[in-house]
């Protein structure tokens, strides 16, 4: 157990939408903690429970500065860190004390783990009938795959996303981020808000929010299943294009790539005028999407011929002038330097608890009356243990006894 100040504020917030909501975050790595991050961004008091001595493995993932992942600074802002060994009976008892005062508990352990520790839903809801318990797992809390390990990479494959990514006939590629975890986290947030509303209007009763990673991916797969059901069509990978919607693709320029979404009927005509192909823009057969899909190769070739002779900046300027959706493909440097990101406060510089500065993603979505804020930067491991345990009634002597046993 270590103690550091709980208030390294990065910005001064106004009214917060979730002020007064207390969240216990038992999850590790990405899905559960991202859910907690979003709730924390809008004012919830998020208490992150971490194993003593080691903490969340995300602290050591990807690029480190002063021994800690810079990713950690984004994922764990607006949280307090409490070290607690949930494998020990004393740690389980402390969690029960915390649950009695909580609104939401987030966990993403293997299904059945909390039950093995005597911390299942039946036990915790008996302590606090108003508790909302978010359970994030690879395959959900029931079903034949319940006990299988399920990281985001598996969920993205099983949910149908991985099959569609990449070029036809080549190895299906990842999106480059653990999108399955993030989608599950956002579904968890939606579940929390619905459950809290239900609790408010229906007598204070809590419930379980059961989030499966593969289902969260599958829920975003648009027409994938209906098309198979209606036509027996298995949607195939299509590279940079969006099948069945034309034109919508990535096109090579002299010095890079641009994406173009010219699939609206009037937009298509403006795009064809821009590239000098009014013959296509005025062709009645191409007036609507279904006709354009039938000749998408011809249309893509015409756009590609125009972009190939021009630099990205000229192409983007032309698209903007013609009111055609399109743009260059951003790198991290592009994001950090872009005036739109800056104007909407989507790049926020904070000073970490170790004294160095780092840019973090801003708050999404934007609320007009109760906007989110970075109220405090990511915590040191166990930095808030003593304060949080005192809040639930433990005495200094009891806290020292727990520390001596390695429980905290």
N, C-alpha and C positions, 0 to 999 in steps of 0.2 A: 504494500500500500504506500502510495506517495501522495503528497498534498501539494497542489499548485493553485494559484488563484483561479476562481471560476468565472472571471469576468474580463477576459481579454477582448473587449468589444471592438468589432471592425466597423460598425456603423450604428447610428442611433435610430432605433425603430419607432414608428408611430403605433397606433392601435394594431393589435395582432388578431387575426381571425381565430386562431386556436389557443389564444391565451387562456390559461386555466386548465388546459388538457394535459394530463401527465401520461407519458408514454414510457414503458419499459421495453428496451430493445435488447433481446437476447440473441439476435442473429449475428452471423459473421459474414465477412467478405462482401457480397454485393447486393443480393435481392432484398433481404430483410433490412440491412442498414440503409439502402437507398430509400426504402419506404419511410424509415425513421427520419432520414434527411429532409424529405419533402415536408413531413409533418412539422419538423423543427423549423424549417424555413418560414413557416406561417405562425410561429409563436408557441407551439407545443413545447412543454418541458420534457425533453427526451433524455432519459437516463440509460446510458449504454452499459450493459453488464458484460464485463470481459474477464477471462480467466486470469488469475493472479500470475504475475511474472512474465507472461507472454502476450496477452492481449489478442485483439483481432488480428488474424494473419495478414489482413490488408495493410497493416502498418509496415509490412516488409515487401509489398508487391510493387513491381515495376521500378521506376527510378526513385532513388532515395536521396534525401538531403539531411545531413546531420543524423543519419541512421533511421530516418522515418520516411515513408513514402509520401511524395507530394500529392498523390491521389488521396491519401488520408485526409489532407487538409480540406478537400472538397467534400468528401463523403461524410465526414464527422463534424462539420461545423454545426453550431447550434445544439451541441450535445454535451452532457456531462458524463464522465467516465467513472464507473464504480467497479472495482475488482471484487469478484465473488466466485468461489469454487462451488459450483452447483452439484458437484459429485459428492460433496461432504454434507452430512445431515445438517450441520450448523449453517451451511450456505443455503440449503433448501429452506430452512426456517427463516432466514433473513429475507429470502425472496418472497415468502408468504407475507411477511410484514410489508414489503414494498407493494405487493399486489393489492393489499387491503386499501391502499391509498391511490391506486392507479386507475386510469380510464382505459388504457389500451396496453396490450402486451403483444409484441412482435417476436416471433421465433421462426427460425428456418433450419432447425435440426432435422435429422432423419425422423420420419414419423414413428412415434412410440417412445422416443428418447425421454421427453418430459414425463411421460407416464412411468417410465422406469425409475425416475427420480422422485416419484410421488408428487409431481407438479402438473398433472394432466388437467384437462378442462373441467372435469367434474370436481376436482379438488379446489382449483382456483376460483371457479364460479361460485362455489359454496362460500368461500371467503368473501368474495366481492361479486354479488349477482349482477352488477352493472358493467362488469368487465367485458371489453371487446378484445378478443384474442385472434390475432392474425397469424395463421399458420402457413408458411411458404415452404413448399417442397417440390421436388422434381415432378412427381406424378399425383400429388394429392394425398389426402389422409385415408383413402380407401381404394379399392380396385386391385386387380392382380399385380400391378406394377408398384404398388405402394411402397414396398421395402427396397426397391432397386435404387442405387445411387443415381442422382439426376442433376448434373450440372447444366448450365445454360447451353453448352455446345450440344448436349443430347436433346434438350428441349427444342432448340432451333431446328435440329434435324427431324425430330418426331413431329413437331408442329407444322412442318411443311415448308418452312422458310429456306432451309439449307439447300433443298433440291432445286430451288428456283434461282439461286445466286450463281453468278459466273457465266461463262460462255457455253453454248451448247456443245456437248461432247467432251467437255473438259471437267477436271475435278471441281465439284461444288466448293465454293470458297466461303469463308466466314465474312461477316460484315466488318470485322476489324475491332469491334467492341462486343462486350457480352450483352447483346441486345435482349436476349431471353430473360436475363436477370432483371434488367431495367423494366421491361414490359410487365413482368410479374410484380415488381415493386409498385408500379403505377396502378395495376389492378388492385393491389393490396390497399393503396391509399383510397381508391374509389370505394372499396369495401368498408374501410374504416369510416368514411364520411357517411355512407348509407346507414351503417350500424349505429353510429352516434345519433343520427337523426331519428332512427327508429327508437332508440333508447329514450330520447327526449320526449317523443309524442306517444309512447306506449308503455308508460309506467316504469321506466328506468331499467328495463331488462337488457342485459348484454347478450352477445352471441359470438359464434366462431366465424371467422372469415377464412375459408379454405381456398388457398391460391396455389394452383399447380403451374409450374413453369411452362410445360408443353401446351397447356390450355391457354395460357396468356399469349403465347406466340400464335397458336391456331386461331384465336379470336381476332387476330389482325390480318388474316389471310384472304380477306375480301371474297372474291367469287370462286375461290379454289374448289370448295366442296359442292356448291350448287351446280357449277358447270359439269363436274364429274357425274353428279346425280342425274342431271337433265339430259346430258349428251354423251356420257361415258368418256369425256375429254379429260386427259391428264395434262395439266398445264406444265410446260417445259421451260427450262432456263432460257433466257433471251438476252444475256449480256446487258448492254446499257439501255435497251428499249423496254417499253411497257406494252406487252402484247395486248392486242385488241383495242388499243388507243393510239391514234396516229394523227400527226407525228409527235412522238415523245421519245427522245433518244439523246445520246451523247455523241458529239461530232468533233472530229479532229480539226484543229486550226494549225497555223504555221508554227505556233510556239506553245501549244497546249491543247486543252479540251474545253468545250462548253456543253452545257445541257440546254435543250430547247424543248419547251412544252407548247407546241403549236396546234393542239388538238381541238380547241374550240373552233366552231365553224367560221366565225368572223375573224378570229385570230389567224386561222390558216390562210385566209385570203390576204391579210396584211403581211404575213410572213412570205408568201409567194411573191408579192409585189416587191418586198425588200430584196429578195434574192434574184429578182429579174425573171421570174417564172409565172407571169400572169396567165400563161396558157394553162398552167395547172390550177391556179387560183380561181379561174373563171370556168373551169371544166365542171359541168353539172354533175358528172359522175363522182366528183370529189367534194361535193358541197356538204356532205355529212360524214360522220365518223365511219359508218359501215362501208361506205364506198372508198374512203381513204385507206382503211385497213386492207382491203383487197389489193391495193396498189402501193403498199407501204414501202416496198423495196425501191420503187421508182421515186417516191417522194424523198426517202432518206438519201438516196443517191444525189438528188438535186440539191438538197440542203448541204450535204457533205461536200459537194463540188464547190459550193459558194464559200463555206467556212475554210476549206483547205488552203485557199489562196490568201487568207487574211490573218492577221494576228488576233489573239483573244480580245484585246482591248477594243479593236475596231468592230469585231463581231458583237460584243456585248453592247457597245454604244449604239449600233444599228438596231439591235433587238429592242433596246429601251426606247429609242426614238419611235419605233414602229408599234410600241405597246404589245410586244410579244414576250411572254414569260421566258426567261433564260438567264444564264449567267455562267461564270467560270466556276470550277470546282475548287473549293477552298481547302487550304492546308491550315495547320494550327497558326502559322505566321499570319496568314490572311485574316483569320478570325481575330487575332489579337490586335491587328492594325485597322480593322474595318470600322468606318464611322457609324454605320447602322448599329453594330454591336455596342459601340461606345454610347451612342445617343440613348439607347434603351437600357443602359446600365447593365449590360450582359457580361462585361468583363470588370470584375471588382477586385481591386488590390487590397490585401490584408497583410497585417504583420502577425506572424505565427507566434506561439508562446516561446519559441526559441529565438525570436528576434529577427528573423529574416522575412523578406517580403515575397509574396507569390500572388499571381492572378488566379481568381476562382471564377467559375461560371456564375452568372447572376441568377436571379430568382424567376421562376416560371411556375404558374402564369402571373400576369400582372393584375392585381386587384385594386380597384380605384379607392375604396374606403379603408381597407385593411391590408395594405401591401405587405408582402413578406420582406424579410431583411436578414442579413448576416448579423446576428446579435452578439455572437461570440465565436471565436475561432476554435479549431479542433482541440480536444483536450489531451493532456498527457495521460498516460496509463494510470488509472486509479486516482487521478487528481482530485476527484470530487467525492471519494468514498466516505471520508469522515463526515462531511457536511450532509450528504444524503442520508446516512444512517442516523445521524442526530435528528434529522427531520422526522423520521419515523419512530423516534422515542428511545433509541439506544443511548446509553450513558457512555461517557469517555472510557470508563473501566471495561464495559462490555465490548466496546470497539477494540480496545487494546488486547483483550483476551482473544477475540477473533483473529486479530493480526498475528498474535503469538502462535496460533494453531495453523496459520497459513490459509485461513478461510477467505481472507480479504487481502 
